[in-house]
């Protein structure tokens, strides 16, 4: 799965590419709420994972343009509470 999310002043948009058995499924979603760029990236990651499961994809490799989001999901980065 490859994902990219972005936001504007009022709304966000996302793109997901799922690859399965040599085929490619391109999806895009409109986020109809105000969000930051990072929030859009988390939303698209969740949407992509949901779509992968819905389409029977159970083993997945994730590629994204946000190192922060990918590292947090894989457990390489964690939030610090002060």
Buried (B, 14 or more C-beta within 10 A) or exposed (E): BBBBBBBEEEEBBBBBBBEEEEEEBEBEBEBEEEBEEBBBBBBBBEBBBEBBEEEEBEEEEBEBEBEEBBEBBEEEEEEEEE
